[in-house]
Every structure is written in C-alpha cells, then in structure tokens.
Amino acid sequence: MTQSTKTRRQKLEEFLATHPGDAFAQYGLAVECANHGEHEAAIAHFEALLAKHPDYVTGYFQLGQLLARIARTADARRVLHAGIAAAARIGDQHANAEMSAALADLPA
C-alpha cells in the first residue's frame, strides 16, 4: 500500500508505533476512531493516552463526551471528574470549566 492510499487512521497507527510516547498522535488516533464510530477502539486509545499522559486534559474531555454520547453516563461522570482534577492540578481553568459544564449536563 502506498503512502497516498493509506487512511488517516493507518498513518496515525504507523506513526504511533514508531513514536509510542507521542501524546498528540495517540489523541489524534482516538479522535479519528471516534469520528468513524469505532467507539471501543477510541475508548481504548483515550485510556492509553491518559494512562501515559495523565495531565492531557483534552483527552478526558473528549473521552467523557464520547462516553456520554454512547449512554455510558457513569463512565462519563468518572472520566470528567478525573479530568477536572487533572485540570486543577495543572491550572487549566478553561478545561476545568468546560468539563464542569459537561458534567452538569449529564443526565442524572
């Protein structure tokens, strides 16, 4: 397969295989999977990202939103709480506010 016929996901997977510590590539792969409805793969990639990079607050937000969309509300709540704690830890007030709002919007 030539480089031009590879999907974005394939390119990200290859890049991540050679740069396993690259947080942005891991995040990009998770988002790419989510955008294509590959929810379990997206969740696995977000979880891998957050395990390696616990202060990557955007990962918590995106994972929380994905979990909420697929009606895994308890999991979304857990992830958003962890993300709020991470945002507070690094002083990211904007991310903290976004995740707090997302948490408040979750059904009871």
N, C-alpha and C positions, 0 to 999 in steps of 0.2 A: 504494500500500500504506500503510495507516495504521500509526501507531507501535505499536499494540497487536497487530498481526498479524505484526510483524517477529520473526524469530528472534533469539535472543541473539547468534548469530554476526553477523547482519546489523547489529544495533545496535553491536556492537563494531567491525565494519569501518567503519561510518559515523563513529563516534567517533574511531577511529584516523586516518581520512582527514583529519579536521579538527584532530587533535592528534597529529601523527606522532611527536613526541618522548615521548609518554606511555608509559613502560615498563610500567606496570601494565596498561594496555589491550592492549599488544602481548602481554604474558604471558597475559592472560585469553583473548585470541583464540587463541593457541597451545594453551592447555589445552582450550578449547572444541572446537577441531578434533580434538585427540587423543581427547577423550571421545566423539566421534562416529565414531571410526575413520578419520578423514581424516588419515592419517599423514604423507603428503608435505606437505600444507598445514601441519600442525602443525610439522613439522621446519623448513619454510621460515620460519614465524613465530618459532620459537625462535631460529633462526640470525639473523634480522633483529634480534631483541631483543638478543642477545648481541653483535652487531656494533656496535650503538649504545650499549649499556649493558654493558660487559664485566665490571662488578662486580655484576651482578644474579644472585647465586649460585643462587637458586632456579630460575632458567632452566636452568642447567647440570644441576642435579639432575633436574628434570622431563624435560629432553631426554635425558639419559643413561638414565633409566628407560624412556622410550618406545623408544629405540633398542634397549635390551636386550629389551624385550617383543617387538619385531618381528625379533629374531635378528640385529641388526646389532651384534654384540658388539665388534668392533674399533672401530667408530664410538662406541659407548657408552663404551668404555675411554678413548678420546681425549677425549671431552667431559667425562667425570668427572675426568680428570687436569687438564684446563683449569679445571674448577670448583673443584677442591681448591686449585689455585694462586690463583684469584681469592679464595676464602675466606680463605686465608692472608694474602693481600695486604691484605684489609680487616679482618682479625682476627676473622672469624666462625668460632669454634671449633665451634659446633654444626653448621653446614653442612659444615665440613671433616670432622667425624666421620661425618655421615650419608653423604656422598659416598664417604668412605674405606670405609665398610661396604658400600655398594652396589658399589663397585669390587671389593672382596674377594669378593662374592657372584657375580660374573660367571663364567661357565664359562671354562675355560682355552682 
